[in-house]
Amino acid sequence: MSVQLPNDPARDDVLAGRPALWLNPALKVNGIADPSLPIRASQVKEAEQNWKLLAPLLQICFPELTESKGLIQSKLIEATSLRKAVGYEAAEYGRVFVKADGDLPVAGSIKARGGVYEVFMYAKQMAEKRGILTPGGDITVLASTQARALFAQHTIAVGSTGNLGLSVGIAARALGFRAVVHMSSDAKQWKVERLTRLGVEVVQHKADYTTAVECARIDAEGDPTIYFVDDERSEMLFFGYSAAASELAGQLEAAGVTVDEEHPLFIYLPCGIGGAPGGAAYGLKAIFGDAAHAFFVEPVQSPCALVHMMSGSKELISVYDVGLTNRTEADGMAVARMSAFVADVMKPMLSGIFTVADDDLFRWLWMAETTQSIRLEPSATAGFAGPEFIVKSTQGRAYQEAQGLTGKLAQATHVIWTTGGAFVPEDQFKKFMDRGASLVNVD
Ligand SMILES: Cc1ncc(COP(=O)(O)O)c(C=O)c1O
């Protein structure tokens, strides 16, 4: 299929694989309250409650959660020396923070928020159905021998570019489920090995992510003992991620940040299929409304959310349909076709999407480590392009004007969501750093 994208200031750059900022023409005032949306903001609160309920169980399953009493949370770090290295020292950039999901416990990426949530909620439902857990009863019974024996008869399956597989596989094995992860060809070998060591069955496909998901779906359809974590449609994953918003809101408040019409908050979220950035963005819009400006970021050759949302098509458009390759070192974002569910939900509330070149990912990776010891994988660094796009580019200025933000940027806050990295093995990380260093020295 070949698709013509509509006339748009970003179109030529997108099609040529050059970094670009697309502004969403469907963005609405108070878009979170759009009555056509299939979900409600109250579901974010429910997810927060569920996370609290699961905490005592998570603490038993994952000793690294002892200090946080079972909560899976990351730090908000103010970019001090890092903002200087990246070029955001000037006052016009306001305050710049990194939301350090690369250090999230349990799975080492933002995927811990979605994958762990869905697997544990599924286990809870199953235990309730079988009478092991009574409604309102002690959740830690899910770690009992009886519950584990039940879970051992069931399989959790998922398709992944790597990190979702890690999070779902780790969560499933911690409760005693069997787990099968269908990996796309982009998945890094160390992620495959880590899962295999945990007893997860990994099926390595020579095809892209959409195909890996399809294979997992087909396997599960034919077998009632397999539960399929559906990254293309899952509301459970989405709301698991969405609970990150209240965590961030509390951290911003503690850092003395005001968010309102006069003090805009910009959030930059790396996007693959859209679930993780969509959930976090939705949660933030539920808290801050129009004072929060959420942007997705994608690799120049894999801008699946950008091309689909720009197309305005009801049918999903893939990056191949517009002649792009879906080739990138950013494995977590190597996705050719976004989630239709996320596209619908984001339509009235996403401010825009920008794209980044692979070399820049390595440059930022090197800067984050050398300045503030923030360890990232390439996908996780993409948001660093955000402040420059907003403050300096023609499209960014057009956005400021359209939103009444001109003159307010010095009092703005930028949050760069860094989404993975803690689990990257040392030898692999060294290679990333060498590539980053060579690029920085060229400048
Ligand atoms: C490090 C990292 N960042 C961002 C994403 C994007 O998440 P999603 O595919 O839900 O859009 C992924 C996905 O695997 C990832 O691994």
The ligand as a MOL file (V3000), in Angstrom:
LIG
                    3D

  0  0  0     0  0            999 V3000
M  V30 BEGIN CTAB
M  V30 COUNTS 16 16 0 0 0
M  V30 BEGIN ATOM
M  V30 1 C 13.1060 2.1220 26.2760 0
M  V30 2 C 11.7620 2.2580 25.6380 0
M  V30 3 N 11.2290 3.4790 25.4860 0
M  V30 4 C 10.0270 3.6500 24.9160 0
M  V30 5 C 9.2740 2.5970 24.4500 0
M  V30 6 C 7.9530 2.8510 23.7910 0
M  V30 7 O 6.8460 2.2670 24.4060 0
M  V30 8 P 5.5620 1.9040 23.5490 0
M  V30 9 O 5.9520 0.8220 22.5940 0
M  V30 10 O 4.5400 1.4720 24.5240 0
M  V30 11 O 5.2000 3.1500 22.8070 0
M  V30 12 C 9.8050 1.3050 24.5750 0
M  V30 13 C 9.0580 0.1300 24.0880 0
M  V30 14 O 9.4500 -0.9800 24.2030 0
M  V30 15 C 11.0660 1.1350 25.1780 0
M  V30 16 O 11.6120 -0.0770 25.2980 0
M  V30 END ATOM
M  V30 BEGIN BOND
M  V30 1 1 1 2
M  V30 2 1 2 3
M  V30 3 2 2 15
M  V30 4 2 3 4
M  V30 5 1 4 5
M  V30 6 1 5 6
M  V30 7 2 5 12
M  V30 8 1 6 7
M  V30 9 1 7 8
M  V30 10 2 8 9
M  V30 11 1 8 10
M  V30 12 1 8 11
M  V30 13 1 12 13
M  V30 14 1 12 15
M  V30 15 2 13 14
M  V30 16 1 15 16
M  V30 END BOND
M  V30 END CTAB
M  END
